[in-house]
Amino acid sequence: MSHQLFKAKVAPLIDEKQPPLFMILIDNLRLDQWRLLEPILGEFYRIEEQGLFYSILPTATQYARNAIFAGMMPSEIEKRHPGKWISEDEEGSKNAHEDEFVSAQLQRLGKNVKHSYHKILTLAAGKKLADGLDNLMSNALNVIVYNFVDMLSHARTEMEVIRELAADDAAYRSLTRSWFEHSPLFDIFKGIAERGGRVVIATDHGTIRVNEPSKIVGDRNTNSNLRYKHGKNLSYEERDVLVVKDPAKAFLPKNNVSTVYAFAKGDRFFVYPNNYNHFVTYFMHTFQHGGISLEEMLVPWAVLKPR
């Protein structure tokens, strides 16, 4: 499970007597995308170990990535870090406290080491980090969150030119590889290898190309994600969903006593009856995440050492 990734795979490798460890989490990296990046990185790294783990539900950044860095399920984060779990109907960033979660988890694991945390959201920030790697080599651990792949999947929904460039899964993989080879992230990986650093590469969830609409009805407080919904008055097609009627049993927060979660199965996506045909046309064949599919839930990790 993703909330155990840090404890199981990262913490055992943190050792001040060894070269620094970089945990690079590429948001929304699917297994097939990792398989394309693997031979490119093979020029600079040996893969010591790799495997798969399960992302938690919902397979969405707010839930899965906070769980990784806190080492807890969402309802536990809400309980043990008061005020730092932001509900989806509240204003503010839903992943604003990841650095604090990392620090708290390191303390719980007895890893009182010098570390850093960096979230890369722009090209300029990526270049700045690539140019400043020397400043990180005295840390036992450096956590880097790189957001481009997630932005690419959302851009494919919103921008016509990206929809054309990533028309199907094969094209989406090709676009990912082309971006990576010319990105600051490639320079970061290369720079870490040149300096003798070790790397754990991971992700929080994958994504799936949706092809089948499923009608759902909710009140005005229902969240907007196309692959999962939570609310108190949901009406849905039973065969299309997995429903969690008691969020506490799935370690999920609930806004009120009657909150339920509905997760889309397979390649379905939720559409409201209002303007149904318009939204079906707009979102059909786009890449989405939050629900239940192998593409979203089975995600890669790997331990890399420089050649």
N, C-alpha and C positions, 0 to 999 in steps of 0.2 A: 504494500500500500504506500501511496506517496508520502503520507505523514511519517513513515518510518525510514524514508530514503536517506535523510541526513544522518540519522543515528546509525543505520546499518552500513552505509557505503562511504560516507564522507568522514565522519568522526574518527573511525579507526585509522585513517590515513593521515590525520593531523599529527605532525611530529616536528617539534622545533629543531630536532637534530638532522632532519632531512631537508631537501630543497622545498621551497614554499609550495603549498597546494592551492590550485585555483579551481573553484567550483564554478563552472560556466553553465548557467541554465538558459537555454534557448527556448523562449516561450512558444508553445504550440508546435513543437517539432515532432512530426510523425516518424514512425519507424522507417517507412520507405524513403523519407527525406534523409534520415541519418545514414541509411545505406549508400546514398549518393555522396554524402560528405566524407564518409569513412575512408575511401581510397585517396581523396585529396589530402586529408590529414595524415595518411599513412606515409607521406613523404617526409614528415617531420617527427612523427610519433610511432611508437609501438603500442598496440592495444593490449594491455595487461589483462583486462577482464571486461566483459560486457554482458548485458542481459536486459530483461524487461521487468517492469513493475506495473502494478495497477494504479491508475489515477483514481482518485476518489470521485464520487458523485456529489454535486454536479461537476462535470469535466469542464470547468470554467476557471479562469485565472483567480478570481477572488477566493474561491474555495480551495483549489488544488495547490496553488503556489503558497498561500498563507499556511496551509497545512504542512507543506514541506519545511518551511523555514521556522515555524513554531514547533514542529514535531508533535502536533496535536490535531485532532479533528476539529471542525469549525465550532461546534457547540462548546468544546473545551476551551478554545481560544476565547470565545465570548465570555466564558466564566472566569478564566484565569488571567485574562488581560483586559480588565474593565475599560470600556471606552475605546478600545482599539479594533474591535470588530464593527465595521460600519455596515448596517443593513442596506439592502439594495434600494430601498425607498428613501434613504437618507442622502443628503448632499455630502460630497467629499470623496476623495480617492479611496478605493476599496483595498488597496495594497500599499498604503502609505507607511506601514510600520514593520516592513519586512526586516529592515536592519536591526530593529529592536528585538524582533522575534529570534533572529540569528544569535544575537548576543545572549539572550536569556537561555536559549537552548544549549549554547556552548557552556554556560555556567552549570546548567543542570547535568551535563555530561562530564563535568570536571575538566573541561578543556579551557583553561584560563590562559589563552594565548593572544598574541597581538594579531588582529585581523582587520579586514576592511570589507565594505559593501559598496557596490556600484550598480546603478540601474541605467542602462543605455537605451534611450528613447529616440535619439537623433543621430544623424550622420556626424555632426560636429562632436558630439559627446563620445562617439566611438573612436574618432580620430584622436581626440585628446587622451583617451585612456591608452590607446596603442602607443602614443608618444611618451606616456608617463609610466611605462611598466617598470622602469628602474626604481621608482619610488615605492613599489609594492613588494620588492624582492626580500625585504627584511621582515615581512609578515609571515606568520605560519599558515594563515588561510586568507585567501581573497575570494569573495563571492561576487560574481558578475552575472547580472540578469540582462540578457539581450533580447529586445522586444521585436525585432524586425519581422520574423516569420509570422507572428500573430498579427502584426499590422498588415502584412501581405495578404493574409486570408480575409481580413475585413475589407481591405482595399478592393479585393476581387469582387466583393458584393457591391461596393459603392462606386467604383470607377469603371466605366465602360472599356477603357483601354486595357486595364488589368484583366477584365473578364475575357477579352479576346486573347490575351497572351497566355492565360491559364484556363483554357477552355475545358480541360479535363484533367484527370489525375496525372497523366504522363506530362502534360504541358506544365502543370503546377510544380512537379518535381524538377523539370528542366529550368523553370524560372528561378526556383530556389537555389539550384546549383550555380546558375549564372550570377545571381546576386552574391552568393557567398564568395565566389572566387574573386570578386572585385570589391569586397566589403572591408571595413575596418575590423570586423570580427575575424576575418582571415588573417589580417595583420597582427591581431592580438594573439591568436593561436601560434602563429609563426614566431612572434617575439617571445612568448613564454618558452617555447621549445629552445630557441637560441640561448636563453638565459638559464636553461636547465630546470625549469619549473615542471611540476606535475599537474595533471588536469583530471578532474572528474567532470564529464559532460552529462547533462541531464535535461529534462524538460518537465513541465507540469501536466500537460494533457496534449492530445492530438486534435485532429479535426476530420470531418467527413463531408463528402460532397452529397448534398441532400437532393432527393429526387421524388419524394412522395409527400404531398401535403396531408395534414391531419387537422381536422377542425377541433378547436378548443374554445371555450367560453370562460371568461373570468371577469372579476370586477375591476374597477379602475386602478386598484393598487397592485394588480398582478404585474410581475416583472416582464421585461420585453424580450428576453432571450428566446430564440426560436426552437431550442432543443430541450429546454426544461422550463416549467412554470411552477411557481408556488403562490398560494393564496388560500382564501377561506371558502370561496364559492366556485370551484372549478368544475366544468362539465367537459367531458372528453370522450374520445372513442376508446373503449376499454382495451381492445386488441392492439392498439398502437402504442400503449404506454406501460411503464412500470410506475405504480403509485405508492408513495410512502405516506401513510395516513398518520403515523406517529413519528414525527421528525426526530424525537429524542432517541429512538431506537437506531437511527442511522447517524447519530451524532451531528445533526443539522440544527441550526437555529430556527426558531419559529417566532413570528411577529405577534401571534395571538394563539389562543388555545385551539382554534379550529384550522390552523394552517396545515395544508398538505402540499406535497411535492409530486409533480408528474414529470416523468422523464421519457422523452421520445426514444423509441427503439429503432434499430436499423438505420435506414437513410431517410426517415420521416422528418418533417419539420412542421411546427405548429403554426396555424393560420386562423385568425378570427373570422367568423362568418361575414362581418362587415367588410366590404371591398375585397371579398375573397379572391376573385379572379385576378385583380390587380396585384395583390401581394404574392399569389402563387407564381405569376409570371415574373415578378421582380426577384424573388428569392430562389426559384427553381434552379438547380445545378450550382448553387453557390456553396462555399465551404463554411460549415458551422460547427460549433462545439457546445458542450453542455449536457449532452444526452448519453445514451448507451450504445456503443458500437466498439468493435475491436480497434478501429482506427483512432477513436478518441481515448480509449481506456488502456490499451496495451502500449506503453511508451518506453523508449530506450534510455539506458544509462551506460556509460563506459568509463573505464579508468585508463588514462593515457600517460605514457612516460616518453620523454624525448629520446630520439635516436642518438 
